Amino acid sequence: MTFKVLGICGSLRKASLNMAALRACRELLPEAMALEIADIGELPMYNQDVFDQGLPAPVKRFREQVAAADALLIASPEYNFSIPAPLKNAIDWGSRAPNQVFHEKPIAIFSVAPGPVGGARVQYDLRRVLGQLWGHVLPRPEVFIGMAAGKFDAQGRLSDETTRKFLTELLAGFKTWIARMQPR
Ligand SMILES: Cc1cc2nc3c(=O)[nH]c(=O)nc-3n(C[C@H](O)[C@H](O)[C@H](O)COP(=O)(O)O)c2cc1C
């Protein structure tokens, strides 16, 4: 069985380093894991009136993608010490009943930032938010990719071998975590 993982990036920038690292994960996945990446840039801002009138197509697609995935891999910068608006917006759209899509979903998180802290603070906010939705966030290893500018080459490829090793370890641990979460 291949675990289908949906990647979600907290940055909408074309040259996003978080997106570049998420793409690099495709090369680092263990066997029997596949990674597709969602486009949360299409989602309108959450509005309960819109929700009540019927889900817009991008919201419907996003919720279906999350629901169909065996697991989620989230890569995000921190904005003002917390979750970037596009990512929080995507979580809010997915979180509404019926069938809130994060329930019992295995989730792994990593962050990329130009500073030395590597976006650590966004990870703790994501754990808090996703935990109350009954998403099961992998406790360890934690991966904070700090001082990121020097870790990608001119083509935006993750070139730092130590960082690639950290992500490889995260993904290996994630596979075990997903397997543990399967219904018996
Ligand atoms: C509104 C805003 C707030 C930011 N706040 C933080 C912050 O609190 N901590 C941090 O490490 N970087 C912060 N940054 C810098 C981002 O980490 C940086 O832009 C990062 O490269 C974005 O990720 P990306 O390359 O995937 O787009 C902020 C950037 C923006 C646009």
The ligand as an ORCA input file, in Angstrom:
! r2SCAN-3c Opt
* xyz 0 1
  C       4.227     39.418      7.032
  C       5.528     38.713      7.300
  C       5.871     38.443      8.607
  C       7.055     37.742      8.869
  N       7.342     37.401     10.166
  C       8.383     36.586     10.413
  C       8.589     36.049     11.718
  O       7.873     36.321     12.662
  N       9.630     35.204     11.890
  C      10.457     34.838     10.857
  O      11.369     34.034     11.063
  N      10.295     35.346      9.608
  C       9.269     36.190      9.365
  N       9.055     36.659      8.092
  C      10.006     36.317      7.046
  C       9.641     34.988      6.409
  O      10.088     33.941      7.233
  C      10.330     34.930      5.049
  O       9.729     35.879      4.209
  C      10.295     33.520      4.462
  O      11.233     33.363      3.455
  C       8.999     33.234      3.840
  O       8.980     31.918      3.391
  P       8.952     31.579      1.842
  O      10.355     31.731      1.287
  O       8.491     30.148      1.816
  O       8.011     32.534      1.207
  C       7.907     37.375      7.816
  C       7.541     37.681      6.506
  C       6.376     38.327      6.242
  C       5.975     38.606      4.812
*
